[in-house]
Amino acid sequence: MMRDSSTTDRILAVDLDGSLIRGDMIYECLWSAMALDWKAPFIAARSLSRGIPALKRRLAELGPVDVTTLPYDPEVIARIEAWRAEGGRTALVTASDQMLADQVADHLGLFDEVHGTTPDRNLKGEAKAALMAERFGDHFTYIGDSTADLACWKVSGAAITVGATAKFRAQVDGINADVTHISPPEAPVWPILKAMRPHQWLKNLLVFMPIIADHSFSALTFFQGLLAFIAFGLVASAGYLLNDLLDLGPDRAHARKRFRPLASGRLPVPLGTAMVPVLLIAGHLVALTLGWAFVGVIALYFCITMSYSLFLKRKPIIDICVLAGLYTIRIIGGGVATGIDLSIWILAFSIFLFFSLAAVKRLAELVHMRDSGRVAAAGRGYSVEDLPLTMQMATASGFVSVLVLALYLNAPDIQARYSAPVLLWGVCALLLYWVSKAVLVASRGEMHDDPLVYAVTNRTSLICILIMAALGAGAMLL
């Protein structure tokens, strides 16, 4: 239908999910509910016997969403504001629960009327089209984004699509003569890769530590280590996505984390949700090539990761212990994948060093809280009063790790493996300096959210790592 040029449409009807916001409220509620109680999805599922509308209402009740931080589409907001500036009326018409729609409308203050799903009506597709046709006739413009909106565009005076593919836009062009396409979809490749946090895969280099410590340098052990590296990477990425989905609310309230792909809406929450099982299955299939024992290690790693994301991260001290354990499991995995027996000294060194790094991570967060005037951490069990203790834990554990390394390197059987073992004492000295420097940087509020990023991007840190690697190589080769 062509819009009558002599009569400007007085109603702009706007969809919520995927149009006004870069996301889907049912997924927002699902992950918000799971962040509060991991049993929430099972509780909500009981409502399915009363239909989809009852499920949506139950999820909205179990998973309250902070509508002030949702990833609103700025171009859609601008069009609504321009429409109102010209004297037009606006309506929010959505398949999301009425309670959520009202909260969004109250926050934005841009809509004259609001229509959402109620316990007795699922306002989607044909039902939404029928409601708008009854209320507005065909003198309305509808902003939508999905195939469920095709029925609405059939009865609307004009169509505006948001973030649609070329194929989808062609469908809309075929049913509505007055179509505007905005916000061409961003290629999801980069948001997906960023959400997987490939830089965090550096942690998986720990699977090669048993090979290095045992001096088992062969093509077979390297290949086994490489497969272990990939398996841990895929499963770890699934864990990072899971953690980001559960932390959507706190991340959006964070000065830096709000730019993460899921929190910002660059990666749609439904797509992020689907990626978790895909990455998890892929990681376990790679792990299977190394035997069932390694599959068990990978499964244990993910179970601990999931437990951390669901509730352990809110337990002070325990969260630091778990993070340290996840590093150590990578070393254990490297030993299992290659069949190399692990030294208790290596495991002890790992636990103390990575406990220190995990404490540095919390220290950086507490300093940021203090500097921003906040008292308690969102989604964490810490307050700014814990800052001195956290600093002490980071320092003490880091120093103990250096002591353990020194005792390990002083053992006669270890000394016998190196042609110039004296060079290894330089590694201990540099590690002592690096740990001290990391704690100092964190206490000044200059540490990145993740100490690993600091380790591989800070100039002084990189120099220390390169010198330690050179000393280790020299101890073997000279």
C-alpha positions, 0 to 999 in steps of 0.5 A: 500500500502507498502512503497517502502523501496528503495525509501524513501518518499519525501513528508510528508503531514500533516493535521492541525485540530486535528493533527498538533494542538490539536483543530479545526480552525473553532471552534477557529475562532468561539470563537475568533469572539464571544469574539470580537462581540457576533453577529459574528456567525449570521453575519458569518451564512449569508455566508452559502448561498455561501457554507461551504468554504465561511463560513470558510473564513468569520469566519477567517476574523471575528475571527482572531486567534493568531497562535503563541499560538495554542496548537501544538502537540509536537510529530507531530512537532518533526516528521516534523522536523525529516523528514526535517532533513533527506532531505524530503519535507513537505506539510500542507494540511488542510480543514481549510481556506487557509488564516489560513493555510498560517499563521500557516505555516509562523509561524512554518517555517516547510512546503515547500507548503501549501494547504487549503480551498479556497472560491471555494474549500472545501479541505476535504475528497475526495477533499483532497485525489484527490489533494494529489494524483495528486500532490504526486502520492502515494509516500507520508505519510499522518498524520491525525486524523479523518474519513474524512482522510480515503480517503487520506490514501487510496491513500497514501504510508503510514499512521500516525494517531494522537490521534485515538481510537482503533476502528479508528486505526483498520479502518486505518489498514484495508486500509493502510498496512504501518501505524504508530499510535502516541499520544494515546488519553488521557482519557478525564475524567480528562480534562473535570472535571478540565474544569468544575472547581469542586473546584468552586462549593464551592461557591455554598455552599452559597445556605445553608446560608439562612438555617444557618441564619434561623436555619432551620435545617431539612432533607427537607431543607437540601435536597432542599439545596443540589438540589440547590447546584447541579443545580448551580454547573452544570450551573456554570460549563457551564458558566466556559466553556463558559468563557474559550472558549471565553478567549482562546486567552488571556488564552494562553498568560497568564503564568498560565491560558495557562495550562487550559484544553481548552487553552492547548488543553488537552480538544478539543475545539469542545468537550468543546463547546458541553459540554456547552449545556449539562451541562446547560440543566442538571442544569435546569432539576435539578432546575425544581425539586425545582419549576419554581421560582428557575428555573427562578433564575438559568436562571437569573444566567446563563444569567448574567454569559453569559453577563459577559463572552461576554462583561461585563468582559471588562467593568471596575467596572461593572465586579466587581459588576457582580461578586459580584452579582453572589455570592449573587444570590446563596444566593437568590437561596437558599432562593427560593429553601427552601422557607426561607425569606432572611434578607436584612442584609444578602444580604447587607453583601454578596454584600459588601463581594463579591465585595471585593473578586472580587476586590481582584481578579482584584488586583491580576491580576493587580499586575501580569501585573505590575510585568510582565511589561505589561500595559493593561490586555488582554480582560479586561478594566484595566491598571496598573494605576488602581492598587491603586484604585482597592486596595482601593475598595477591602479594603473599601468594605471588611471593610463595610461587617464586619460593616454590619455583626456586625450591623446584629448580634447586632439586638435583634431578632438575639441575641435572636437566640443564647445562647452565642451571644458574641462569634459572635463578634469573627467572625467579628474580624477574618473576618476583619483580613482575608479581610485585609490579602487577600488584603495584599497578593494580593498586594504582588503578592502572591494571586492565580488567584482566591481568593477562591482557596487562601481561601481553600488552604492557611494555615492561611486562613483555620485556620480563616475559621475553627475558625469562624465556631467553634465560630458560632457553639459555639454561637448556642450550648453553 
